[in-house]
Amino acid sequence: MLANDTFDGGAYTGQLIGINGGDFVLGQMVMGSNGGYLFVSAEGQFDFSASDFLGTSDFAYLNDGETAQTTFEYTIEGGSTALLTVDVLGISGDTGGPFG
């Protein structure tokens, strides 16, 4: 999430401290503004899924080729915020399995 953030003309090297108004915790799953889930692994990697752990897709209504967006607002050290926007593409026959 921080790969495109900058500080004083250089790459931002600080930490993520919050997401969607709550504290940032490694290993957490956070729901997007319009559905979908962002999973933050204990290693600090991020993964997005249109489905919850039960396999229920928040975007099952999308037809092949249709798109929808969901967002995640994150906070960095010092209190600045930014918005991560995820574009979700509908695919016919996709079951939207959880995280994979």
C-alpha positions as CSV (number, residue, x, y, z in Angstrom):
1,M,0.0,0.0,0.0
2,L,2.9,2.4,0.7
3,A,4.9,1.6,-2.5
4,N,3.6,4.7,-4.3
5,D,3.7,7.1,-1.2
6,T,6.4,9.7,-1.1
7,F,7.9,12.0,1.5
8,D,10.1,15.1,0.6
9,G,10.5,13.8,-2.9
10,G,11.7,10.3,-1.9
11,A,10.1,7.0,-1.1
12,Y,8.1,7.0,2.1
13,T,9.7,4.7,4.7
14,G,7.4,5.1,7.6
15,Q,4.7,2.7,8.9
16,L,1.1,2.2,8.3
17,I,-0.8,2.9,11.6
18,G,-4.5,2.7,10.7
19,I,-7.0,1.4,8.1
20,N,-10.6,2.4,7.7
21,G,-10.6,4.4,10.9
22,G,-9.2,1.6,13.1
23,D,-5.8,0.6,14.2
24,F,-3.6,-1.3,11.8
25,V,-2.9,-4.8,12.9
26,L,-0.9,-7.4,11.0
27,G,-3.0,-10.5,10.2
28,Q,-6.3,-8.6,10.1
29,M,-9.0,-8.7,7.5
30,V,-10.7,-5.4,6.7
31,M,-14.0,-4.8,4.7
32,G,-13.9,-2.3,1.9
33,S,-16.4,0.6,1.5
34,N,-18.4,-1.3,-1.1
35,G,-17.6,-4.9,0.0
36,G,-14.6,-7.1,-0.6
37,Y,-11.9,-7.8,1.9
38,L,-8.3,-6.7,2.3
39,F,-6.2,-9.3,4.2
40,V,-3.0,-8.2,5.8
41,S,-0.7,-11.2,6.5
42,A,1.6,-11.4,9.5
43,E,4.5,-10.9,7.0
44,G,2.9,-7.5,6.0
45,Q,1.7,-8.7,2.5
46,F,-1.7,-7.5,1.3
47,D,-4.3,-9.6,-0.5
48,F,-7.8,-8.6,-1.8
49,S,-10.7,-10.9,-2.1
50,A,-14.2,-10.2,-3.4
51,S,-15.4,-13.0,-1.1
52,D,-15.6,-13.6,2.6
53,F,-14.2,-16.8,4.2
54,L,-17.4,-18.6,3.5
55,G,-17.0,-17.9,-0.2
56,T,-19.8,-15.4,-0.5
57,S,-18.9,-12.7,-3.0
58,D,-20.0,-9.1,-2.5
59,F,-19.7,-8.6,-6.2
60,A,-21.6,-11.7,-7.5
61,Y,-24.1,-9.2,-9.1
62,L,-21.5,-8.2,-11.6
63,N,-21.9,-9.6,-15.1
64,D,-19.0,-10.5,-17.3
65,G,-16.9,-7.4,-18.0
66,E,-18.8,-5.1,-15.6
67,T,-16.8,-3.3,-12.9
68,A,-17.3,-2.0,-9.4
69,Q,-15.0,-0.2,-6.9
70,T,-14.3,-0.6,-3.3
71,T,-11.9,1.6,-1.2
72,F,-9.8,1.4,1.9
73,E,-8.6,4.5,3.7
74,Y,-5.2,4.1,5.4
75,T,-3.3,6.3,7.8
76,I,0.5,6.6,8.1
77,E,2.7,7.9,10.9
78,G,2.0,11.6,11.4
79,G,-1.7,11.2,10.7
80,S,-1.8,11.7,6.9
81,T,-4.3,9.6,5.0
82,A,-4.6,8.1,1.6
83,L,-7.1,6.0,-0.3
84,L,-6.5,2.6,-1.9
85,T,-9.1,1.9,-4.6
86,V,-9.7,-1.6,-5.9
87,D,-11.4,-2.1,-9.2
88,V,-13.3,-5.4,-9.3
89,L,-14.1,-7.0,-12.7
90,G,-17.0,-9.4,-13.1
91,I,-16.2,-12.8,-14.7
92,S,-18.9,-15.2,-15.7
93,G,-18.8,-18.5,-13.8
94,D,-16.4,-17.1,-11.2
95,T,-17.2,-18.4,-7.8
96,G,-15.1,-15.7,-6.2
97,G,-13.5,-18.2,-3.8
98,P,-12.0,-16.7,-0.6
99,F,-8.4,-15.4,-0.9
100,G,-7.3,-17.5,-3.8
